[in-house]
Amino acid sequence: MSFNTYGHIFRVTTWGESHGPALGCTVDGVPPGIPLAENDIQPWLDRRKPGQNKFTTQRKEPDEVRILSGVFEGVTTGTPIQLMIENTDQRSKDYGDIAQAFRPGHADITYHQKYGIRDYRGGGRSSARETAARVAAGGVARKVLESLAPSVRISGYMVQMGAKGIDRARFDAGAIDQNPFWCPDATAATEWAAYLDELRLSHNSVGAVIEVAATGVPAGLGAPLYAKLDSDLAAAMMSINAVKAVEIGDGMAAAALTGVENADEIRMGPNGPEFLSNHAGGILGGISTGQPVICRFAVKPTSSILTPRQTINTKGEELDLITKGRHDPCVGIRAVPVGEAMMAAVIVDHLLLDRAHTGGVRGRIG
């Protein structure tokens, strides 16, 4: 069993490889009667697709999605939705030199150790190209959210590139779509451009930290133990290629706080409880509080670089390897729409779980 499926009720199974004829996903558990068309999904794929500027891989893929099943006369039928994205710009010859060698930092060696065979063309199944299917599924999740929880808004953005972070005092949501880094700090984005240009030209790469915020999430989503909203969210983000750490709310920084500083105090407002801070990231005891759900994840530097790295081949021979091909100098850039998609999928899944478990009943306060 290779575990290509995630979700409890809103279940997504992705399939396909980087250099195969196509990739895609099967989305099951979508309620019937949800309006859905290909042009509802395509804008999210357009945000993720490669080759949009000099700071991402120059592989040219239109990433056009086709709906093959699960939709009739413009609405979902309640049956599995099959989505397909064709690959059109593969250059498998770029990977001939690594057919028998293991790229340092990649999954090449672990795939070989586990399966005894691997698709060396762009990493096959382990390629970040697989995330296109996740973004397509996220587009479906957003349409479900429009019907079940129209108040929910999901926004992802980069808050750190390498050691260079944003200035929260300059946070401007309007700036996010105005630069190639999805950065809410226009000054930082300008600095990052010069920094990444230098790294790119020196055949190097760098990591990043992405933050995803979901506002308008109703209170009561999640279960106390083995289906916590934050544990499912952390698992979803951690499953994204190249992600090495996940935080909810203050995350690791919470360990440096005292109890007085960390407790999100509560007062009664005109429409119910109001929290005076959000160190918990909108989740307490695995259950949403009604505050914004805040998640961050760290993406490692792209391992495919033109600087020689020491490695071995399948015969156990030592060699220095340069990884040719078209690669992102900061893979975290295109991870932003992927993080948004995973947030959407997890929230929809928990909305459906809550409908099944409680019917939306809530405890009264005041």
N, C-alpha and C positions, 0 to 999 in steps of 0.2 A: 504494500500500500504506500503510495507516494504523497498522499495528502495534498491534492490540488484544489481542495474545496474549503471555503471558510464561510462562517455564518451559521446561525441556529435555524431560523425560519427563512430569512432572506439569504439564500445560499448561492454563492458564486463559485463556479468551477472554471478555472482558466486552462487554456490548452494552446499548444503551438510553440514553435522555436523561433529564434532570431532570424535564421536564414532559411526557414521552411517556406512553403508557398503562402501560408497565411497563419494568423493566430486569432484568438478570440476567447469568448467565454459563454457559458450557459448560466443564466440567472433564473433561479427557481424561487418560488414563494412570493412572487409579486401578486398582490390582490388583483382581481379582475376589474375592468372598467377604468383603468388609469390611462389617460391620453398619452400616447407615446409614438413618436416617429423618429426616423434617423436624424432629422435636423434638430431634435431635442438633445441628442447625444454628441453630435459632431462638434459643436463649439468647445466642449470640454476636451475632446481629443486634439483640437487645433491648438489649445494652450500647451499641450504636452509634446506635440510632434517635433521631431528633430529638424535641424537645419534652418532654424528661424533667424539666427544671428551668429556672429563669429565666436560666441562664447559657448556654443553647444556643438555636438557632433554634426558634421556636414553631410551625413546620410540624408538623402532626400526621400521622405516617405509622406504621401498625402494622408495616410491614416484614415481613409474613408471607411466608415462603418456601414455594414449591411445587416438588417434585421431579417433573419431567416425563419423565425417561428415565434409563436407566443403573442402575436399582435394581429387583430382582425378588424378591419374597418376603422383603423386609427386608435383602437384601445386595446389594452392588454386583456388576454382571455383567462388568465389564471394558470396557464400552462407554461412550461419552460420557455424562456426567451433565449434564442440562440443569436449571438452577435459575432460577426466575422470581419476581420481587417486583413486585407491582402498585403503581403510584403512585395515591394516592387523595385527596391534599390539595394539588393544584396550584392556584396562583393566578397564572396567566399574565398577567392584567391588571396585576399589580404591575410588570411589565417593559415596558409599553408606551412609557414615556418613554425607554427606552434602546435601542429597536429600531434607531435610526439613529445612536446615540451610543456611544462606546467608554468603558466604565468603567475609570478608572485603576487599575492593579494587576491587572486581570483579563486573561484570554486573548482578550477580544473582538477587540482590534485584530490580534493575530497570526492568529487563526482567519480573520478577514476577509481579511488579506493573503495567507494560504496558499490558502484555498478559494474566496474570492469570495462566500461565503454562510456564514451562521452562524445557529444557533438561539439567539436572544436570550433565550428564556424560561428564566431561571435559569442561563444559561450552557450549556444543552444538554449536550453530551458532556463539556465541561470542568468541569461542576459537581461538587462534592464528593459529590453524591448517588450518583455512580458507585461510590463506595467501598463502598456497601451490597453490591454484587455481590462485591467482593473479600472482605468479611467472610464472606459465604455460602461462598465457595470455601475460606476459611480454616477454616470449620467442617468441611468435608469433609477438609481436610488433617489436622485434629486427630484425626479418626476413623481415618485411615490411620496416624498416629503411635501411636495406642493399640495397634494391631496389630503394627507393625514396630519401634517403639522406645518401649515404654510408660514408660521412665524419663524421657522428655523432658517438661519442664514449661516453659511459656512465660508470662511475665508482663510487661505493659507498665504504665508509670506516668509521670506528668508530674514532671519534676525542676526545671523552671524556667518561670515565667510572666513575660514581659517581662524586666526586670532582676532579678526576685526569685526566687532559687533556694532549694532545700531545704537543710536542715542534715543532712548524711549521718550525723551522730552521732545524729540522732533518727529514722533510717530504721526504719519499722515496716511490714512487709508486710501486717499485719493492718489497717492504716489505709487501704489502697488503695481498698477497696470501701466505705469509710465516709464518703466525701465526694464532691462532684460533679466533682472534678478528677482522680480516680485518683491522688491524691497520697499518698506514703508518709510524709509528715511532717504530722501533724495540726495542729501550730502554724502551719506555712506555709499549709496549706489554709484556715485561718481568716483569715489575713492576705490571701490571694489573693481570698477571697470579697468582702471589703470593697473591695479594689482594683479588682476587675472590675466590681463594682456601680457604682462611681464612673465608670469608663470607659464602661460601657454607658449610663448615664443622660446622659453628656456626648456621646453619639453618636460614640464612638470604639471602637477595638478594639486587641488586643495579640497578640503572637506567643507561642510556647512552645517548650520542648524536651522531647521524649519519649524515654524510655529503654525498650528492650525487652531482656529477658534470657531466654535459653533455657538451662536447666540439664539435665543428663543427656544432653547431645548426645554420641554416641560419637565417639571419635577416628577420623580417617581420612576424613571427608567433605570433598569439594572436590577440585579438580584444580589442578596447580601454575601454569598459565598463563591460559588463556582461559575457564575455568569455575571460577575461585576461589570458594570459599564467601563470602568477604568482598566480592568484586566483584559477585556476583549479589545478595547481601544489600543492598549499597549501591544497586544499580540498582533493586531492588524498593522500597526505602524512598524513593528519590529520585523514583520514579514516582507517589507519593501526591500528591494535589492540595496545593498551597501549601508543599510541602517545598522548602527552599533549601540545606540542608547535611546531610551524613550523616557520622557518626564510628563507627569500630569500636574498641573498647577505649578507650585514653586519647585516641585521635584526634589532634586538633590539638595537644593538650597534650603529646604525645610529643615534639614538636619542641623543647620547652623542657627536656627531660631529657638527662642524660648517658647514655652507654652503661652505666655501672655502675648507674644508677638504673632504666633501662628494661628491662634483661634480666630475664626471668622465670626465676629460678634453679630447678633441678630436683634433687630427691632421690628415692631409691627407697623407695617405701612398701610395705606388705604386699600390696597389690593391684596394684602397678605404679608407674609414674612419678607423682610428685606435684610440682606447681609451687608455688613459694613466693609467687608473686604472679600477677597477670593483667593486666598492662599491654597485652598483645596482644589482649585481648578474646576469648580462646578460639580464635584462628585464627593459625597460623604458615605462611607460604608458601602461603596460600590453602587450607590444610587444617586441619580442626578438631583441637584438641589433647586434647579430652575435658573441658576446663574450661568454665565457663559462657560462652556466646557473648553478648557485650554489644554492643548497637548503640544509638546515639542519633541522632535527627534533629530539625532545627530547622524549625518551621512559622512562616511569616510571619504578620503581622496580617491579619485578614479585610479584604479590600479594599472590600467593600460596607458603607458607613457612611452615616449621615444628615448628615454634615458635607460641605458643598459642596467639590468638587475640580475643578480645571481640566482640561479635556479638549477633544476635537474630535469632530465627527460624520463621517459617510461623505462629506459634501460638502466636508470640510476646514474647516468653520466652527468657530471657537473658542466654547466655552461653559463654564459652571459646572454641574456635575452632582451631584445628590443621588441616591444609589442606594436606592430604596425596596424593600420586601419584608421577609422574615423571615430574619435572618442571625445567625450565631454571633458574639458579641463576641470569643470566643477559639476559633477553629476547631481549635486544638490539643487541646481537651478530647476531642472525638469522634474525633480521630486516634489515640488510644490503642488502641482495639480494632482499628483498621485496621492499625497497626504490628504488633500481635500476629498478625493474619491473614497478613500478608506474611512474617513470620518463619516461621510454620508452613508456608506454601507452599514457601518456599525450602528449608527443612530436609527436608521430604518429598521434594522434587525431587532433592536431593543424596543422600538415602538410596536412592532408586530408581536413580540414576546409579551409585552405588557398588555396588549389587547387580549391576547389569549389567556393570560394569567389572572388579571384583575378586571378586565373589561373597562379599564380607565377609571375605576373607582379610586378616590383619593380621601385620605384622612382629613377631617375638618380642623382648621385652626382659626380661633376667634369666632 
